[in-house]
Amino acid sequence: MIKVVILQHRLLHYRVSFFEQLRQLCATRGIELHLVHGQASRREKAKKDEGSISWSHKVNNSFWEVGSADVIWQPFPKSLRDADLIVLIQENRIISQYLFILSRYWSKRKIAYWGHGANLQSKAPRGLRERWKQLLLTKVDWWFAYTSATTDILVKAGFPFEKITCLNNAIDNGKFKSELEAISASDLDKAKSELGIINGAPIGLFCGSLYPDKRLDILIEASDIIQANHPEYHLVVLGDGPSMPIMQDAEKSRSWLHILGIKKGAEKALYFRMADFLLNPGAVGLHIVDAFCAGLIMLTTENAKHGPEIAYLQNGVNGLATRDSAEEYANAVLGLLRDRTSFESIKNAALAAASVYSLENMVTNFADGIDRALAMPNKH
């Protein structure tokens, strides 16, 4: 049987369902899928974000702390050395992976990358780390690109388009959809009453980590403008992080601002059902898929340090992206409040996008990419 190995330096809990589904689909195609992963570094353990899979190969990573980075050596099981395809996560710090890239010059097995193509949040996009990553972009046989934004990076770097699989990165939102559907009108009325929100009032929602790259300054300044034009407007903020004190200070002078901390599961779904907009002027990541599931219009800014999932936002179609200005950001919200036809059109397009950017589609895309990579003529 054909053997394919995917390497992860640690197994994140939100990837467990993906790997379980991918293994099952690969088995139906005559492919034996193996997952090799280690454990979190000392600094990563605080996140408590690891999962487990009974059939995976768990190895003991070695770590060296170099400044703010963790350099990693990950052992590779001898039993998997006859793999036909090895998929590596595109990370500079996993130094054991360079041996696999070098092995392309003498081994028949194929090597693939899975990643963003570049660190889109890097504070030094032309620095040594990013230049090293750029150098290695084309040193593999196949690419599993997070989104079309990654595909664009790869093609620009000279990697053949026909050797790229665009995955459309997603997470399992089945449970979130069920939680959204389970919320009743009385649940919404009660939650609004507790916050002092009248029925029909426009509600903005922020959900995510609170830190400077989220452009919370624009969020508050724009909301002040919106509230001045619509005194019934309220902003609900879910999340926590280093900028929490700034947000709590802003809340003291704004009765319409509600800082509620981290909410998960049914509680999180309640506020997504309550809101009209997902206001995220800063870095956009996978929360855009949550917005699609809830039929919320996401608004962001064009120049923020977005993750690759920003590729899912079609400006003016299923969401909006403005220039880096609180006034323009506020005017985009106010425009939709005045134009209900555009509001409903974008809302419906967001809901439709949820069926495109799903975990099931990502699993199928990955399996199709494995098939195509394996079918590629042997480089030797």
C-alpha positions, 0 to 999 in steps of 0.5 A, a space after each residue: 500500500 502507498 504510504 504517506 506521512 505528515 509531520 507536525 511539531 505538535 498536534 493542535 486540538 483543532 486539527 484532530 478532526 481533520 486528520 481523522 477524516 483525512 485518514 479515512 478518506 485516504 484509506 478508501 483510495 488505497 493510501 496509508 496515512 501516518 501522522 508524526 508529531 512531538 510535543 509543545 515547547 516549554 513556552 507553548 505548554 501554557 497555551 494548552 492547545 494540544 490534542 491526541 490521536 490513538 493511531 499517530 506516531 508521537 515522538 520526543 522533540 528536542 528544543 533549544 531556546 534561541 532568543 524568542 524562538 524555539 529551535 526544534 529537532 524532531 525524530 523520524 520513526 524508522 518504520 516510516 522511512 519507506 514513505 512515498 510522500 512526506 508532507 512537512 510544515 513550512 517552519 524555519 525552526 524545525 531543523 530536522 526537516 532540512 534533511 528531508 529537503 536534501 534527500 530529494 537529490 538521492 531519494 525517490 520519495 517525494 517531499 511536500 510543504 504545507 504552509 502559508 508561503 510567508 509569515 504574513 504577520 512578520 515585523 521584518 518581512 525582508 529580514 533574514 528569516 523570511 529571506 531564508 523561507 523564500 529561498 526554500 519555497 521551491 525546494 520541494 516537489 509539491 505544495 499544500 497551500 493554505 489559501 489562494 493567497 499562499 498560491 499567489 506567493 508561490 507562483 510569484 516565487 516561480 513554483 509551478 502552479 500545477 504542483 500546488 493544491 489550494 486547501 482553503 484552510 478551515 476548521 470543524 464548524 459543525 458543532 458551532 453551526 448546531 449551537 447557532 441553530 439551537 439559540 431561540 428568540 427568547 435566548 436572544 431577548 434575554 441576553 439583549 435585555 441584560 446588556 440594555 440593548 433594545 430590539 432592532 438596535 444595530 450590534 457590532 461584535 468583536 471576537 478574538 485576542 486583544 492585542 495591538 495588531 487587532 487595531 482596537 484603536 480603530 474599532 473604538 474610534 469607529 464605534 464612537 462615530 457609529 454610535 453618534 449617528 445611531 445612539 441605539 448602537 452597541 458593541 460587544 467584545 469577546 476575548 482577552 489578551 494584553 490589550 484588555 486593560 485598554 478596552 476596559 478603560 474605554 468601557 468605563 465611559 461608554 455604556 454601549 460598549 460591553 467587554 465580556 471576556 472569552 466566550 466559548 461554545 453556546 455562549 459564543 454562538 449566542 453573541 454571534 446570533 445577536 450581532 449584525 456585523 463582525 468588526 475586526 479592523 485588524 488581523 483576520 484569521 479563521 474567525 472569518 469562517 465563524 462569521 460566514 457560519 453565522 451570516 455576519 458581515 465581516 468588516 476589516 481594513 486592507 492593510 492589517 497584518 492578516 492571516 492567509 484566510 483573508 483571501 476568503 473575503 470578497 470585498 463588497 460581496 461577502 464582506 468589506 475591507 476599508 482603508 486604514 481609517 476609523 472614519 472610513 470604517 465607520 462609514 462602511 457600517 453606516 452605509 450598510 445600515 442605510 442600505 438594507 438591500 446591500 446589507 442582505 445581499 452581503 449577509 446572504 453571500 457570507 452564509 453561502 461562503 460557509 459551505 465553500 470554506 468547510 472542513 469537509 472540503 479541505 479534507 477532500 482538497 488535501 486527499 486530491 493533492 496527495 493523489 496528484 503528488 503521488 501521480 507526478 512522474 518520478 524526478 529520478 
